[in-house]
Amino acid sequence: MSEFTPTPERQKQILSLLSKQGRLSVSEIVGQFSISEATARRDLESLASQGKAQRVHGGVIVVEQAPPELPILQRESEQTGEKSSIGRAAAELIADGETVFLGSGTTVLETAKYLRERKNLTVVTNSLPVLNALAGIKDITVISLGGQLRESELSFIGHITEQALAELRVDKVVMGTRGISLEHGLTHDYLPETLTDRAILKIGRTVIIAADHTKIHRVATALLTPLKSIQVFVTDGKAEKKFLQALKKQGINVIVA
């Protein structure tokens, strides 16, 4: 077989080397495998398209796989300070009189807590914790979506939820994510909920993703949506500046809490 043709065996060897070094340049691959630059680039593009490596200028870096997601009640103790700051910043984007969808997850729950003083606000949600946080608050109308309860996340998902979403339109959607990367966009690790979240994204004029710095460069199993589907990214001060600059270049409004 010609050296110009990407081969599974050579790509396997490239991945093995990448796992040891964390980053490989095109020139290193050319020297290591005695192939042309064009062939090396084709190998890297192939690996990136398979989600096995992340393409960067001049080479590739290791893709950080998102760890298994803990139940929401266990995640409440993770990055509490960052999540609170992000929640406050996301809440500041929501004005009196608006209709907003709040998704599931601990960071979005923090957003809900900072909305309690809003006037004439309508909140649509599929999150049981968000319902509990806003139930009985004066001047806030809460609309709950039914469906199958995902017990670990305490969120309603599935066909019934998605049918209800098809009837709704909101000013803003606030959601979290398991992973966000320049190469793979937003990813989740539970496919049935990902399908519901795709339906959620369709109902908002403005999509706000609220996620702390640990979600950056992570890739989970299921594609949620490309980056072009979001308008605002709210994160904390520990987020990598290069990554945030890259988001800004794609027209995404970046807010650092």
Secondary structure, 3 states (H helix, E strand, C coil): CCCCCCCHHHHHHHHHHHHHHCEEEHHHHHHHHCCCHHHHHHHHHHHHHCCCEEEECCEEEECEECCCCCCHHHHCCCCHHHHHHHHHHHHCCCCCCCEEEECCCHHHHHHHHCCCCCCCEEEEECEHHHHHHHCCCCCEEEEECCCEEECCCCEEECHHHHHHHCCCCEEEEEECCCEEECCCEEEECCHHHHHHHHHHHCCEEEEEEECCHHHECEECCEEEECHHHCCEEEECCCCCHHHHHHHHHCCCEEEEC
